[in-house]
Amino acid sequence: MAPTPADPTPADQTPANRYSSTSAWREVDDYFTELLTPEDPALVAARESGADTTMPNAEVAANQGAFLGLLTQNAGARRVLEFGTLAGYSTIWLARAVGVGGRVVTLELQDSNARVARANFERAGLADRIEVLVGPAAQSAQHLIDAQTPPFDLVFIDADKPNNPTYLEAALALTASGATIVIDNVVRDGAVTRPDSGDPRVDGVRAVADLISAHPDLDATAIQTVGVKGWDGLIIARRR
């Protein structure tokens, strides 16, 4: 018998709750990943080896990695700079997207993580197009600036969030007109709207969003995401 107004539907049976849960988000991610972007053995190994890094389970989801790859291809990017390597999962997506003759430079703080990543790059057959620079990302980026490295076509910022503003400034110094800049983990379970969160990671996201908003040469938007990584999102900016 259908419930009457006096017999409210149990909260856990309502459509809103049924489809607005982390388990449902995971099911949707799994559905589209298996259908559209299945992982090959090299990607599976890279994802699983994240357990051997200093931040297990911090890599992007498979559909997000595929999105980065498509974005790289659609932008015609041949040179990519990545802030934050860990096991190199997203790096593999980016390196495949730049193609033969393309180049990915990825910045990693910990040498132990870099060793894991390099093994994954060898396994994926991509070591010849990826360079891992070990050390504080801001310092590594400054070395690239000082060396007058040719400009990058796409920059992916996915390192320690409090330093997002510093990484954006470096990205601007290392790119030219038409370049794409992507910043990950910007929603923070909705905490990005709270100026008083007390979380330095949130403060770093808010600060970099303010910089992008005020920059005369950047067009940008932010996309919220839900899925196996919870509720988060990214900023995508393009240099005019």
Secondary structure, DSSP 4 states (H G I P E B T S, - for coil): -PPPTTSPPPGGGSHHHHHSSHHHHHHHHHHHHHHH----HHHHHHHHGGGGSSSTT-SPPHHHHHHHHHHHHHTT-SEEEEE--TT-HHHHHHHHHH-TT-EEEEEES-HHHHHHHHHHHHHHT-GGGEEEEES-HHHHHHHHHHTTPPPEEEEEE-S-GGGHHHHHHHHHHTEEEEEEEEEE--SGGGGGG-TT---HHHHHHHHHHHHHHH-TTEEEEEEEEEETTEEEEEEEEEE-
